Amino acid sequence: MTVKPILIHPDPRLKKACAPITVFDKNLAQLADDMLETMYDAPGVGLAAPQVGVLTRMFVMDCVKEEGGTPEPMALINPKVVWESEERNVYEEGCLSIPGQYADVERPKMVRVTWQDVNGVAQEQEFDELWATCAQHEIDHLDGTLFIDHLKPMKRQMITRKMQKYKRELARE
């Protein structure tokens, strides 16, 4: 498995809608493994393919955060929210492509998602709390939306400026 570099906002690839995946082969399985390795290394609870420069509809997640908890890695291909609860939740969200920046985002508390696994087999599951927030956050990535796009313009611009400065500093190193 290979840890891949994560794109940092602003990057035009993070704002593009991703293409559906139609080929389920060992390369796709390898990408899923590499993305999980990258997510755990970061560390994070979710990572979408465009964050590693692959503009396809896939993300990985594992929202088990408690010490000693059994990891539950998932790779979701061509995911789609097919139901969402009226009840809402607010989570302080962050993003591996926007390091060090966090903000409260309101989303449905529960969602039902359909997707395909790395073998192309159809799956469906209901997610709650952090899992639901993570799935929605990552599906947003596949549509070219970042969590900061849910914020008021001033806050979004402030975070974008911080990221531009951060990228300039990284380039100097």
C-alpha positions as CSV (number, residue, x, y, z in Angstrom):
1,M,0.0,0.0,0.0
2,T,1.1,3.5,-0.8
3,V,0.4,6.8,1.0
4,K,-0.6,9.3,-1.6
5,P,-0.1,13.1,-1.5
6,I,-3.3,14.9,-0.5
7,L,-4.3,18.0,-2.6
8,I,-4.6,21.2,-0.6
9,H,-7.3,23.8,-1.2
10,P,-7.4,25.8,-3.4
11,D,-6.8,23.3,-6.2
12,P,-9.1,23.3,-9.2
13,R,-9.3,19.5,-9.1
14,L,-11.1,19.7,-5.7
15,K,-13.9,21.7,-7.4
16,K,-14.7,19.3,-10.2
17,A,-17.6,16.9,-10.4
18,C,-16.2,13.3,-10.6
19,A,-17.1,10.6,-13.2
20,P,-18.8,7.4,-12.2
21,I,-16.6,4.3,-12.0
22,T,-17.5,1.6,-14.5
23,V,-14.4,-0.7,-14.3
24,F,-14.0,-2.8,-11.2
25,D,-10.6,-4.4,-11.3
26,K,-7.4,-4.9,-9.2
27,N,-6.4,-1.3,-10.0
28,L,-9.6,0.0,-8.3
29,A,-9.0,-2.3,-5.3
30,Q,-5.4,-1.0,-5.1
31,L,-6.6,2.6,-5.2
32,A,-9.1,1.9,-2.3
33,D,-6.3,0.3,-0.3
34,D,-3.9,3.2,-1.0
35,M,-6.6,5.7,-0.1
36,L,-7.4,3.9,3.2
37,E,-3.6,3.9,4.0
38,T,-3.4,7.6,3.2
39,M,-6.5,8.4,5.3
40,Y,-5.2,6.5,8.4
41,D,-1.7,8.1,7.9
42,A,-3.1,11.7,7.8
43,P,-5.0,10.9,10.2
44,G,-8.6,11.3,9.1
45,V,-12.0,9.5,9.1
46,G,-12.7,10.0,5.4
47,L,-10.9,10.6,2.1
48,A,-12.4,11.1,-1.4
49,A,-10.6,10.1,-4.6
50,P,-10.4,13.8,-5.9
51,Q,-8.3,14.6,-2.7
52,V,-5.6,12.4,-4.1
53,G,-6.0,13.7,-7.7
54,V,-8.3,10.9,-9.0
55,L,-11.5,12.4,-10.4
56,T,-13.7,9.4,-9.9
57,R,-16.7,8.7,-7.7
58,M,-15.1,6.9,-4.8
59,F,-14.4,7.6,-1.2
60,V,-13.1,5.7,1.8
61,M,-14.1,6.1,5.5
62,D,-13.7,4.7,8.9
63,C,-15.3,6.6,11.7
64,V,-14.2,4.3,14.6
65,K,-12.2,6.8,16.7
66,E,-12.2,5.3,20.2
67,E,-9.0,4.0,21.5
68,G,-8.9,0.2,21.0
69,G,-12.0,0.2,18.8
70,T,-12.0,-2.2,15.9
71,P,-11.4,-0.4,12.6
72,E,-14.3,-0.5,10.1
73,P,-12.7,0.6,6.8
74,M,-15.2,1.1,4.0
75,A,-14.7,1.9,0.3
76,L,-17.8,3.4,-1.4
77,I,-17.9,3.5,-5.2
78,N,-20.5,5.6,-7.0
79,P,-22.3,6.5,-3.7
80,K,-25.6,8.2,-3.6
81,V,-27.8,9.4,-0.7
82,V,-31.2,7.9,-1.3
83,W,-32.8,9.1,2.0
84,E,-32.0,11.7,4.7
85,S,-33.7,12.3,8.0
86,E,-35.5,15.6,8.7
87,E,-33.6,15.7,12.0
88,R,-30.3,17.6,11.7
89,N,-27.0,17.5,13.4
90,V,-24.2,20.0,13.7
91,Y,-20.6,18.7,13.7
92,E,-17.4,20.6,13.7
93,E,-16.0,19.5,10.4
94,G,-12.4,19.5,9.1
95,C,-10.9,18.3,5.9
96,L,-7.6,16.7,5.0
97,S,-7.4,19.1,2.0
98,I,-8.0,22.1,4.4
99,P,-5.6,21.2,7.2
100,G,-6.0,22.9,10.6
101,Q,-9.3,24.5,9.7
102,Y,-12.6,23.5,11.3
103,A,-16.1,24.9,11.3
104,D,-19.6,23.8,12.4
105,V,-21.7,22.4,9.5
106,E,-25.3,21.4,9.8
107,R,-26.4,18.2,7.9
108,P,-29.1,15.5,8.2
109,K,-28.5,13.4,11.3
110,M,-29.1,10.1,9.4
111,V,-28.7,9.1,5.7
112,R,-29.3,6.0,3.7
113,V,-26.6,5.5,1.0
114,T,-26.4,3.1,-1.9
115,W,-23.0,2.3,-3.5
116,Q,-20.9,-0.4,-5.0
117,D,-18.0,-2.2,-3.3
118,V,-14.6,-2.7,-5.1
119,N,-16.1,-5.8,-6.8
120,G,-19.0,-3.8,-8.2
121,V,-21.6,-5.5,-5.8
122,A,-24.5,-3.2,-4.9
123,Q,-24.6,-2.1,-1.2
124,E,-27.0,-0.1,0.9
125,Q,-26.7,1.1,4.5
126,E,-28.1,3.7,6.9
127,F,-25.5,5.9,8.6
128,D,-26.0,7.9,11.8
129,E,-24.2,10.7,13.6
130,L,-20.5,11.0,12.6
131,W,-20.8,8.2,10.0
132,A,-23.7,10.2,8.3
133,T,-21.8,13.4,8.4
134,C,-18.6,11.8,7.0
135,A,-20.5,10.1,4.2
136,Q,-22.2,13.4,3.2
137,H,-18.9,15.4,3.5
138,E,-17.2,12.8,1.2
139,I,-20.0,12.7,-1.3
140,D,-19.9,16.5,-1.5
141,H,-16.2,16.1,-2.5
142,L,-17.3,13.9,-5.5
143,D,-19.6,16.8,-6.6
144,G,-16.8,19.4,-6.3
145,T,-18.1,20.8,-3.0
146,L,-15.9,21.4,0.1
147,F,-17.2,21.8,3.6
148,I,-16.3,25.5,3.5
149,D,-18.9,25.9,0.7
150,H,-21.5,25.4,3.5
151,L,-20.2,28.4,5.4
152,K,-20.9,32.1,5.1
153,P,-18.8,33.9,2.4
154,M,-16.6,35.8,4.8
155,K,-15.6,32.7,6.8
156,R,-15.0,30.8,3.5
157,Q,-12.8,33.5,2.1
158,M,-10.8,33.7,5.4
159,I,-10.1,30.0,5.3
160,T,-9.2,30.1,1.6
161,R,-6.7,32.9,2.2
162,K,-5.2,30.9,5.1
163,M,-4.8,27.9,2.8
164,Q,-3.2,30.0,0.0
165,K,-0.7,31.3,2.6
166,Y,-0.1,27.7,3.8
167,K,0.6,26.5,0.3
168,R,3.0,29.3,-0.3
169,E,4.9,28.4,2.8
170,L,5.0,24.7,1.8
171,A,6.4,25.7,-1.6
172,R,9.2,27.6,0.1
173,E,10.3,24.6,2.1
